[in-house]
């Protein structure tokens, strides 16, 4: 079936152009289009001088962000040929650009694919896979650990940003950090101010330790009628591959993320629109410490 209009609102969902259909893409068909919004980015970066007085030297960088996400469906099936059967995958490609909200300087650039992998003998439940490349010198493959759709608004649970010893196991995305570091290493987490451009009324200490405070503030007054959730991790299948400089200085060891595709009802017009929220945590390893690098954003489909 061919397309008669574009994938823009919940009221105008149609089949993607070419032979690929909504059923082929599954939930990720809702990502097609152009998304724009704002968010918050937290990252600990190693300082060049290294440890001093047994205190790891680092800079905690905090940015309010402006983000643009362009997602395009790719027509046709992608054949993966095996010994006994062929699995036809279907994909959308995306380009993500993140800039500082105030200075407009670049923070992050990423290109990649979301792929719907159908049910096969090796993949009995069917999955979604995110493939991504970042010009810092990283590429990754992550796969879904949970996918669900339900009526109403999402419950956005905390994601802790505090660093932990490198010998400790990294906890699941929404779990407490286990054994966070203490003392001087936490000074920047406890005393830094929030950047301009975030929702008003946020508590700095609470928001820095849990950046999902920004997501909850963004939807506090909204009427959300339906939510799709896609949870992914590099621990399930895939991983992160980096150039030697990244491996030595701030190795990206693990990625976990949650995406909420929300149907929001406008209180004035009564019309519905799509909204995308996400939280992503990348564990950066340096100075024998696991440092959570957390990004959140709330985007609206134009």
C-alpha positions as CSV (number, residue, x, y, z in Angstrom):
1,X,0.0,0.0,0.0
2,X,1.4,3.5,-0.8
3,X,1.3,6.6,1.3
4,X,-1.4,9.2,0.9
5,X,0.0,11.7,3.5
6,X,2.9,12.0,6.0
7,X,3.2,10.5,9.5
8,X,2.5,13.7,11.5
9,X,-0.2,13.2,14.1
10,X,-2.0,10.4,15.8
11,X,-5.0,11.3,13.6
12,X,-3.0,11.0,10.4
13,X,-1.1,7.7,10.8
14,X,-0.7,6.1,7.4
15,X,1.5,3.5,5.9
16,X,5.0,4.6,5.0
17,X,5.8,5.1,1.4
18,X,7.0,2.0,-0.6
19,X,6.4,-1.6,0.4
20,X,7.2,-1.1,4.1
21,X,4.1,-0.8,6.2
22,X,3.2,0.2,9.8
23,X,2.9,-3.4,10.7
24,X,6.4,-4.0,9.3
25,X,7.9,-1.2,11.4
26,X,5.9,-1.8,14.6
27,X,6.1,0.9,17.2
28,X,9.0,2.8,15.6
29,X,6.7,3.9,12.8
30,X,5.6,6.7,15.2
31,X,9.1,8.1,15.2
32,X,9.0,9.1,11.6
33,X,9.1,12.8,11.0
34,X,10.9,15.9,12.4
35,X,11.0,16.4,16.2
36,X,12.2,19.6,18.0
37,X,12.5,20.4,21.7
38,X,14.7,21.0,24.7
39,X,16.5,19.0,27.3
40,X,19.3,18.6,29.9
41,X,22.7,17.1,29.4
42,X,25.0,16.1,32.3
43,X,28.5,14.7,31.8
44,X,31.7,14.3,33.9
45,X,34.8,15.0,31.8
46,X,38.3,14.1,32.9
47,X,40.7,17.0,33.5
48,X,44.1,16.8,31.9
49,X,46.1,16.9,35.1
50,X,44.8,13.6,36.4
51,X,44.3,12.7,40.1
52,X,45.6,15.1,42.8
53,X,45.6,14.5,46.5
54,X,43.7,11.2,45.9
55,X,40.8,13.2,44.5
56,X,39.8,12.5,40.8
57,X,40.2,15.6,38.7
58,X,37.1,16.2,36.5
59,X,34.7,18.8,35.3
60,X,30.9,18.3,35.7
61,X,29.5,19.9,32.5
62,X,25.8,20.9,32.7
63,X,23.9,22.1,29.6
64,X,20.3,23.0,28.9
65,X,19.9,21.8,25.3
66,X,18.0,22.4,22.1
67,X,17.5,19.3,20.0
68,X,16.4,18.4,16.5
69,X,15.7,14.8,15.5
70,X,15.0,13.9,11.9
71,X,13.6,10.4,11.3
72,X,12.9,8.9,7.9
73,X,11.3,5.5,7.0
74,X,13.3,3.3,4.7
75,X,11.1,1.6,2.1
76,X,11.4,-2.2,1.6
77,X,12.5,-5.1,3.6
78,X,16.1,-5.8,4.5
79,X,16.8,-9.5,4.0
80,X,19.0,-11.2,6.6
81,X,19.7,-14.6,5.0
82,X,20.3,-17.6,7.3
83,X,20.9,-21.3,6.7
84,X,17.2,-22.2,6.9
85,X,15.2,-19.0,6.5
86,X,15.4,-15.3,5.6
87,X,14.4,-12.7,8.1
88,X,13.2,-9.4,6.6
89,X,14.1,-6.5,8.8
90,X,12.5,-3.0,8.4
91,X,14.2,0.2,9.4
92,X,14.0,4.0,9.9
93,X,17.1,6.2,9.8
94,X,17.7,9.2,12.0
95,X,19.9,12.2,12.5
96,X,20.2,13.9,15.9
97,X,21.6,17.3,16.6
98,X,22.0,18.7,20.1
99,X,23.2,22.3,20.9
100,X,23.6,24.4,24.0
101,X,20.3,26.2,24.7
102,X,21.9,29.6,25.3
103,X,25.2,29.7,23.3
104,X,23.9,27.5,20.4
105,X,27.3,25.7,20.3
106,X,27.3,22.0,19.3
107,X,27.1,19.4,22.0
108,X,26.2,16.1,20.3
109,X,25.8,14.8,16.7
110,X,24.6,11.3,16.0
111,X,23.3,9.4,13.0
112,X,21.9,5.9,13.0
113,X,19.0,3.5,12.5
114,X,16.1,2.0,14.4
115,X,15.5,-1.5,13.1
116,X,12.5,-3.8,13.7
117,X,13.7,-7.4,13.9
118,X,10.8,-9.9,13.4
119,X,10.1,-13.0,15.3
120,X,12.5,-15.8,14.3
121,X,13.9,-18.9,15.9
122,X,16.7,-16.9,17.4
123,X,14.5,-13.9,18.3
124,X,11.2,-15.4,19.4
125,X,9.6,-12.2,20.8
126,X,10.6,-9.8,18.0
127,X,12.8,-6.8,19.0
128,X,13.8,-3.3,18.1
129,X,17.5,-2.5,17.6
130,X,19.2,0.9,17.6
131,X,22.4,1.3,15.7
132,X,24.3,4.6,16.2
133,X,27.5,6.3,15.3
134,X,29.0,9.3,17.0
135,X,31.9,11.4,15.7
136,X,33.8,11.2,19.0
137,X,34.8,7.8,17.7
138,X,32.0,5.5,19.0
139,X,29.5,3.1,17.4
140,X,27.0,1.1,19.2
141,X,24.3,-1.6,18.9
142,X,21.5,-1.7,21.6
143,X,18.4,-3.9,21.8
144,X,15.1,-3.7,23.5
145,X,14.6,-5.2,26.9
146,X,10.9,-4.1,27.2
147,X,8.2,-2.7,24.8
148,X,4.7,-1.8,25.9
149,X,1.7,0.5,25.1
150,X,-0.9,1.6,27.6
151,X,-3.5,4.3,28.2
152,X,-2.6,7.4,30.1
153,X,0.6,9.1,31.2
154,X,4.0,7.5,31.9
155,X,5.6,7.0,35.3
156,X,9.1,8.4,34.9
157,X,11.3,6.9,37.6
158,X,14.6,8.4,38.8
159,X,17.9,7.9,37.1
160,X,20.8,8.6,39.5
161,X,23.9,10.5,38.2
162,X,26.3,10.0,41.1
163,X,29.6,8.2,40.3
164,X,30.5,4.8,41.8
165,X,33.8,2.9,42.2
166,X,35.0,1.3,39.0
167,X,35.1,-2.1,40.8
168,X,31.4,-2.0,41.5
169,X,28.7,-3.4,39.2
170,X,26.6,-0.8,37.4
171,X,23.1,-0.9,38.6
172,X,20.0,-1.0,36.3
173,X,18.9,2.3,34.9
174,X,16.2,3.1,37.5
175,X,17.9,1.5,40.5
176,X,19.8,3.4,43.3
177,X,23.5,3.6,42.5
178,X,24.5,1.2,45.2
179,X,27.7,2.6,46.6
180,X,28.1,6.2,45.4
181,X,31.3,8.1,46.0
182,X,31.4,10.6,48.8
183,X,33.6,13.5,49.9
184,X,35.3,16.1,47.7
185,X,34.4,14.2,44.5
186,X,30.7,15.1,45.0
187,X,31.3,18.8,45.5
188,X,30.3,19.7,41.9
189,X,27.2,17.5,42.1
190,X,26.1,19.3,45.3
191,X,27.1,22.9,44.7
192,X,26.6,23.5,40.9
193,X,23.9,25.8,39.6
194,X,21.5,24.7,36.9
195,X,22.0,26.3,33.4
196,X,19.4,28.7,32.0
197,X,16.8,27.2,29.7
198,X,15.4,24.5,32.0
199,X,11.8,24.5,33.3
200,X,11.3,26.9,36.2
201,X,11.1,25.7,39.8
202,X,13.6,22.9,39.7
203,X,15.8,22.2,42.7
204,X,19.5,22.2,41.5
205,X,20.8,19.5,43.8
206,X,17.9,17.2,43.2
207,X,17.9,17.8,39.4
208,X,21.7,17.2,39.1
209,X,21.5,14.0,41.0
210,X,18.3,12.9,39.0
211,X,18.0,14.6,35.6
212,X,14.6,13.0,35.0
213,X,13.2,15.8,37.2
214,X,13.3,17.8,33.9
215,X,11.1,15.3,32.2
216,X,8.5,15.2,34.9
217,X,8.4,19.0,35.0
218,X,7.8,19.1,31.2
219,X,4.6,17.0,31.4
220,X,3.3,18.1,34.8
221,X,0.3,20.0,33.3
222,X,-0.2,17.9,30.2
223,X,-3.1,15.5,29.4
224,X,-1.4,12.4,28.0
225,X,-3.9,9.8,26.7
226,X,-1.6,7.1,25.5
227,X,2.1,6.1,26.0
228,X,4.4,3.7,24.2
229,X,7.6,2.7,26.0
230,X,10.7,1.4,24.4
231,X,13.6,0.3,26.7
232,X,17.0,-0.5,25.3
233,X,20.4,-1.5,26.5
234,X,23.8,-2.5,25.0
235,X,24.0,-5.3,27.6
236,X,21.4,-7.4,25.9
237,X,22.9,-7.7,22.5
238,X,25.6,-5.6,20.9
239,X,27.8,-3.2,22.8
240,X,29.9,0.0,22.2
241,X,33.0,0.1,20.1
242,X,35.4,3.1,20.4
243,X,38.6,4.4,19.0
244,X,41.8,4.0,21.2
245,X,41.7,7.6,22.5
246,X,38.2,7.2,23.9
247,X,39.1,3.8,25.4
248,X,42.1,5.2,27.2
249,X,40.6,8.5,28.4
250,X,36.9,8.1,29.0
251,X,35.7,4.7,27.8
252,X,32.0,4.5,27.0
253,X,31.3,1.2,28.5
254,X,27.5,0.8,28.6
255,X,24.3,2.5,27.3
256,X,20.8,2.2,28.8
257,X,17.8,4.3,27.7
258,X,14.0,4.6,27.8
259,X,11.9,6.3,25.1
260,X,8.3,7.4,25.8
261,X,6.2,8.1,22.7
262,X,3.3,10.1,24.1
263,X,-0.1,11.1,22.6
264,X,-0.9,14.5,24.2
265,X,-4.3,16.2,24.0
266,X,-4.1,19.9,23.7
267,X,-6.3,21.6,26.3
268,X,-7.3,24.5,24.0
269,X,-7.9,22.9,20.6
270,X,-8.7,19.4,21.8
271,X,-6.4,18.0,19.0
272,X,-3.8,15.4,19.8
273,X,-0.1,15.5,18.9
274,X,2.9,13.2,19.4
275,X,5.6,13.9,21.9
276,X,8.8,12.1,22.5
277,X,10.6,12.0,25.8
278,X,13.7,10.0,26.6
279,X,16.4,9.4,29.3
280,X,19.7,8.0,28.2
281,X,22.6,7.0,30.5
282,X,26.1,6.2,29.2
283,X,28.6,4.9,31.7
284,X,32.0,6.6,31.1
285,X,35.0,4.9,32.8
286,X,38.1,6.9,33.8
287,X,40.2,7.2,37.0
288,X,38.8,3.8,38.0
289,X,35.3,5.3,38.5
290,X,32.0,4.7,36.7
291,X,30.6,8.1,35.7
292,X,27.0,8.3,34.5
293,X,26.6,10.6,31.5
294,X,22.8,11.4,31.4
295,X,20.8,13.1,28.7
296,X,17.1,13.8,28.8
297,X,14.8,15.7,26.4
298,X,11.2,16.4,25.5
299,X,10.5,16.8,21.8
300,X,7.4,17.5,19.8
301,X,6.7,16.3,16.3
302,X,6.4,19.3,13.9
